[in-house]
Amino acid sequence: MEQIKNYEAQLDRELSKYPLIVKLEKECNVPKTYLVAGSVALLSLMMLFNVWGKLLSNLVAWGYPAYASFKAIETTKTDDDTQWLTYWTVLGFFHIIEFFSDIILHWVPFYFLLKVVFFLWLFLPQTKGAQRLYIGFLRPTLLNYEKDVDSGLNKLKSKVIYF
């Protein structure tokens, strides 16, 4: 029980950094840790029972990463730009794979909940999942087919210009 209280205190300190959550806590008169835990539980249940599962999972995949990408664009540093370009590249690849396998994937129990966990793994700085997938699989594959892709794109570009 003491360990739970330590986690709650740590979460409370982290949530205190966000003015919107602090404001909600004051207006609702409910501790911010309970607000966040309740929201996460509600969203998890909605995805578990496939109530707007696709919408919620896509919002998770887009919401924070889009804002973090905006913040990265507005800074002069390039390391955060690379992180988010890598994320969007891997996410695009995932969506292509999902498009062709969605008939099977939607039969997987708790698919949308698993999908959200996967997205969190991809973009959270603690896990850097997108970088791992990019370096381990996507980059070698793209480097292997780079000349073919460039050739095809150049042919397509020449046809579009004359069209």
Phi, psi and chi 1 to 4 in degrees:
 res  aa     phi    psi   chi1   chi2   chi3   chi4
   1 MET       -  -35.9 -163.1   64.2  178.0      -
   2 GLU   -66.5  -35.9 -172.2  174.4  -44.3      -
   3 GLN   -65.9  -37.2 -168.4  173.1   16.7      -
   4 ILE   -63.1  -42.4  -67.8  173.2      -      -
   5 LYS   -64.1  -35.6  -71.3 -173.2 -173.4 -108.9
   6 ASN   -65.2  -43.7  -72.4  -22.1      -      -
   7 TYR   -62.7  -40.9  -73.6  133.3      -      -
   8 GLU   -63.7  -41.8 -175.4  179.5   -5.3      -
   9 ALA   -65.5  -39.5      -      -      -      -
  10 GLN   -65.6  -43.1 -176.1  179.7    1.4      -
  11 LEU   -63.2  -40.6  179.7   60.6      -      -
  12 ASP   -60.7  -42.4 -172.6   65.1      -      -
  13 ARG   -63.2  -43.0  -77.6 -169.0  -58.1  -83.9
  14 GLU   -65.3  -42.9  -73.7  -63.5  -43.3      -
  15 LEU   -68.7  -24.0  -67.1  174.0      -      -
  16 SER   -65.6  -14.2  -65.3      -      -      -
  17 LYS   -76.5  -12.7  -63.2  176.3 -176.3  176.5
  18 TYR  -110.2  109.4  -58.6   96.2      -      -
  19 PRO   -57.9  -35.2  -18.4   25.9      -      -
  20 LEU   -63.2  -42.7  178.3   63.5      -      -
  21 ILE   -68.8  -38.0  -64.7  174.8      -      -
  22 VAL   -63.7  -41.6  172.1      -      -      -
  23 LYS   -63.8  -43.8 -176.6  179.9  176.0 -176.3
  24 LEU   -60.6  -39.8  -84.0  172.4      -      -
  25 GLU   -60.3  -43.8  177.4 -175.6   43.5      -
  26 LYS   -68.8  -41.3  -71.4  177.8 -177.7  173.2
  27 GLU   -71.1  -39.0  -70.9 -179.9    6.0      -
  28 CYS   -88.1  -17.6  -61.8      -      -      -
  29 ASN    60.0   37.2 -157.8   22.7      -      -
  30 VAL  -126.1  133.8  175.0      -      -      -
  31 PRO   -55.5  140.9  -22.5   30.9      -      -
  32 LYS   -60.4  -32.9   28.6 -174.6 -173.0  -61.7
  33 THR   -64.0  -36.8   53.3      -      -      -
  34 TYR   -70.6  -38.9  -67.1  176.8      -      -
  35 LEU   -60.3  -46.4  -73.9  170.7      -      -
  36 VAL   -69.9  -44.5  169.1      -      -      -
  37 ALA   -62.2  -41.0      -      -      -      -
  38 GLY   -65.4  -41.5      -      -      -      -
  39 SER   -64.1  -44.9  -62.0      -      -      -
  40 VAL   -63.4  -42.2  167.8      -      -      -
  41 ALA   -63.8  -43.9      -      -      -      -
  42 LEU   -62.5  -47.5  176.8   65.3      -      -
  43 LEU   -64.3  -37.9  -68.2  174.0      -      -
  44 SER   -64.6  -42.6  -63.6      -      -      -
  45 LEU   -64.5  -39.9  -78.7  171.8      -      -
  46 MET   -62.1  -41.5  -71.1  175.5   72.9      -
  47 MET   -72.8  -34.7  -75.8 -176.3  -82.2      -
  48 LEU   -60.5  -40.5 -170.0   66.0      -      -
  49 PHE   -98.9   14.4  -66.7  109.4      -      -
  50 ASN    57.0   39.6 -161.2   15.6      -      -
  51 VAL   -93.9  104.5  178.4      -      -      -
  52 TRP    60.4   31.6  -64.2  -14.1      -      -
  53 GLY   -59.1  -43.9      -      -      -      -
  54 LYS   -65.2  -45.0 -170.9  171.6 -173.6  175.1
  55 LEU   -61.7  -48.6  172.3   66.3      -      -
  56 LEU   -64.1  -42.4  -67.1  171.4      -      -
  57 SER   -66.6  -37.7   63.3      -      -      -
  58 ASN   -69.8  -33.5  -74.1  -25.2      -      -
  59 LEU   -65.0  -40.0  -79.0  173.7      -      -
  60 VAL   -64.1  -42.7  167.9      -      -      -
  61 ALA   -67.1  -25.8      -      -      -      -
  62 TRP  -104.9  -40.3  177.0   82.5      -      -
  63 GLY   -54.6  -71.9      -      -      -      -
  64 TYR   -63.5  -45.2  174.4   74.6      -      -
  65 PRO   -58.9  -37.0  -29.3   38.4      -      -
  66 ALA   -65.1  -43.3      -      -      -      -
  67 TYR   -67.0  -42.6 -176.6   71.3      -      -
  68 ALA   -64.1  -35.1      -      -      -      -
  69 SER   -66.2  -42.4  -62.5      -      -      -
  70 PHE   -57.6  -46.7  157.1   73.3      -      -
  71 LYS   -63.3  -38.6  -62.6  -69.0  -84.8 -174.0
  72 ALA   -65.8  -40.4      -      -      -      -
  73 ILE   -62.9  -35.8  -68.9  167.5      -      -
  74 GLU   -80.1   -5.2  -63.2  -59.6  -43.2      -
  75 THR  -101.3  164.5   63.8      -      -      -
  76 THR   -88.6  -13.1   55.9      -      -      -
  77 LYS   -69.9  152.3  -62.0 -175.8  -56.6  178.3
  78 THR  -109.8  -14.3   57.8      -      -      -
  79 ASP   -65.5  -37.1   57.1  -28.6      -      -
  80 ASP   -72.3  -30.8   53.1   -2.0      -      -
  81 ASP   -62.1  -44.7  -63.7   -7.5      -      -
  82 THR   -62.6  -41.4  -57.4      -      -      -
  83 GLN   -59.0  -46.5  174.9 -170.3   -7.7      -
  84 TRP   -78.8  -31.2  -67.6  110.5      -      -
  85 LEU   -63.1  -40.1  -79.3  170.2      -      -
  86 THR   -63.2  -44.0  -56.2      -      -      -
  87 TYR   -58.7  -49.1  169.3   77.6      -      -
  88 TRP   -65.7  -34.0  -68.3  113.9      -      -
  89 THR   -65.2  -47.0  -57.9      -      -      -
  90 VAL   -66.9  -39.6  171.2      -      -      -
  91 LEU   -62.2  -43.0 -177.6   69.6      -      -
  92 GLY   -60.6  -42.8      -      -      -      -
  93 PHE   -62.1  -42.7  178.6   73.9      -      -
  94 PHE   -60.0  -44.0  171.0   79.9      -      -
  95 HIS   -64.9  -34.2  -79.2  -55.1      -      -
  96 ILE   -66.5  -45.6  -70.5  169.8      -      -
  97 ILE   -61.4  -43.2  -62.4  -61.6      -      -
  98 GLU   -63.0  -38.4 -176.0 -175.7   38.1      -
  99 PHE   -57.5  -42.9  175.3   80.0      -      -
 100 PHE   -82.9  -13.6  -70.1  106.0      -      -
 101 SER  -120.1   10.3   59.2      -      -      -
 102 ASP   -65.4  -27.6   68.4  -16.4      -      -
 103 ILE   -60.9  -39.5  -67.4  171.6      -      -
 104 ILE   -80.4  -45.1  -62.3  166.3      -      -
 105 LEU   -63.1  -34.5  -69.8  175.4      -      -
 106 HIS   -70.4  -11.1  -69.5  -58.8      -      -
 107 TRP   -89.1   -9.9  -74.0   97.9      -      -
 108 VAL   -71.8  126.8  172.6      -      -      -
 109 PRO   -59.9  139.1  -17.5   26.7      -      -
 110 PHE    60.2   31.2  -44.1  122.9      -      -
 111 TYR   -55.9  -48.4  171.8   67.1      -      -
 112 PHE   -68.9  -33.2  -68.9  110.7      -      -
 113 LEU   -66.9  -43.6 -168.5   57.9      -      -
 114 LEU   -63.1  -37.2  -66.0  170.7      -      -
 115 LYS   -63.6  -41.8 -173.1  175.0  165.7 -177.5
 116 VAL   -64.8  -42.6  165.5      -      -      -
 117 VAL   -60.7  -40.8  170.2      -      -      -
 118 PHE   -62.6  -44.5  174.7   70.5      -      -
 119 PHE   -62.2  -42.4  -71.6  150.3      -      -
 120 LEU   -60.7  -42.7  -68.8  171.2      -      -
 121 TRP   -61.4  -37.9  177.4   77.0      -      -
 122 LEU   -64.1  -46.1  -79.5 -179.9      -      -
 123 PHE  -102.9  -13.9   70.8   69.1      -      -
 124 LEU   -68.1  133.2  -74.3  174.6      -      -
 125 PRO   -63.4  -22.9    8.0  -11.8      -      -
 126 GLN   -70.5  -30.0  -64.7   87.0  -16.7      -
 127 THR  -103.2  -33.9   57.1      -      -      -
 128 LYS    49.3   45.7  -64.6 -173.0  179.7 -175.4
 129 GLY   -62.9  -38.4      -      -      -      -
 130 ALA   -61.9  -41.9      -      -      -      -
 131 GLN   -64.1  -39.9  -76.8   80.8   -3.7      -
 132 ARG   -63.6  -45.4  -69.8  179.4 -171.9 -168.3
 133 LEU   -66.9  -39.3  -80.0  178.9      -      -
 134 TYR   -64.3  -49.9  179.0   77.4      -      -
 135 ILE   -69.0  -39.9  -69.2  168.3      -      -
 136 GLY   -79.7  -28.0      -      -      -      -
 137 PHE  -132.4  -55.8  173.0   72.3      -      -
 138 LEU   -67.4  -45.6 -157.6   51.7      -      -
 139 ARG   -61.0  -51.2 -177.0  175.0 -173.5  -89.9
 140 PRO   -58.9  -37.6  -21.1   29.3      -      -
 141 THR   -66.4  -46.1  -56.4      -      -      -
 142 LEU   -64.7  -40.8  -70.9  172.0      -      -
 143 LEU   -62.5  -35.9  -73.6  172.7      -      -
 144 ASN   -65.5  -36.0 -167.3   30.5      -      -
 145 TYR  -108.0   11.5  -67.0  102.7      -      -
 146 GLU   -58.7  -45.7 -177.6  176.7   16.3      -
 147 LYS   -63.6  -42.2  -70.2  178.5 -176.1  171.9
 148 ASP   -64.1  -43.4  -63.5  -27.6      -      -
 149 VAL   -65.2  -44.8  171.7      -      -      -
 150 ASP   -60.9  -41.8  -73.6  -16.5      -      -
 151 SER   -62.3  -46.5  172.6      -      -      -
 152 GLY   -62.9  -41.0      -      -      -      -
 153 LEU   -66.4  -38.6  -72.8  173.7      -      -
 154 ASN   -65.4  -39.8  -73.7  -26.6      -      -
 155 LYS   -63.6  -44.1  -73.3  178.0 -174.6  175.3
 156 LEU   -63.8  -41.6 -177.6   63.8      -      -
 157 LYS   -62.1  -42.1 -167.7 -173.2  -52.7 -179.1
 158 SER   -66.2  -35.6   67.6      -      -      -
 159 LYS   -70.5  -36.1  -70.8  179.5 -179.5 -179.5
 160 VAL   -70.6  -38.0  170.1      -      -      -
 161 ILE   -62.7  -40.2  -69.8  172.8      -      -
 162 TYR   -82.6   -8.6  -65.8  115.1      -      -
 163 PHE   -78.1      - -178.8   66.6      -      -
